[in-house]
């Protein structure tokens, strides 16, 4: 392995470390109360989003080496744990433009978005840690594509909801009308 291996660049290795730490925090979420979970997520979400934008574009030489690891049962366990811990704070509203100028208000679930992000990042870290070039290339390529299609967009919505949940009490009461 040489220093010019893009799968071992600084941006990739920092992303691996952050993604791994995020996954461990989610796996240990049962030890956190709602307040600590929201604070942790409020720190991880923007960091993961930023690091996701810095992943290199890699075309895997052996795409058949791509693998997924997180099962539906594991995803459901994470989702249910997060939903139970978050309680009423799980739901948030966002404007969905649906490619029109007239946005529709939609309701999202923090637990669902975080469980989806966990699944994509856990699959990424497990494949990356195989420590074979083909595995690393596929891990990065899949994670980058899923960032564009799924977890990046989800995190962009979740960040606002987490900010409001974490800092609403610190804002002065304002009469906007």
C-alpha positions, 0 to 999 in steps of 0.5 A: 500500500502506497501513500497514493492509494485514494482508499487510504487518504486522510479524508477517507480514514477520518471518515472511517473513524467518525463513522465507526464512532457513530455506529458504536454510539448508536449500538450503545444508545440504550445506555443514553437518556433522550437528552444525551442521545440528542446531544450526541446526534447533534454533534455527529450529524453535521460532522458525518454530513461534512465528511460525506461530502469529502469522500473521493469518487472511486470506481471499484475495479471489482464491483462484485466485491461489494457486500451489505451486512446489516440485516433487517432485524438489526435495523429494526432493533436500532429503529425501535430503540431510537424511537422508544428513547426519543419518544415524542421528539422522534417526529419532525416536520420539513418542507418537501418541494417534490420538484415544484415551487409549492412545497408540501409539509411532510413529517419525518422520523429521527429514528428512521433517518438515523437507523438508515444512516447507521445501516449505510455507515455500518455496512461501509465500516465493516466492508472497509475493515476487510483491508483489501483494496477491492473491499475498500474501493467498494465501501467508499463507492457505495457509501458515496452513492448512498450519501447522494441518494439517501443518508446525506439528504436524511442528515440534512433534514435531521440536523435542523430538527436536532438543532431545534430540539437541542437549543430551543430552550436556550432561545429567548421568547420572541414575538414574531408578529 
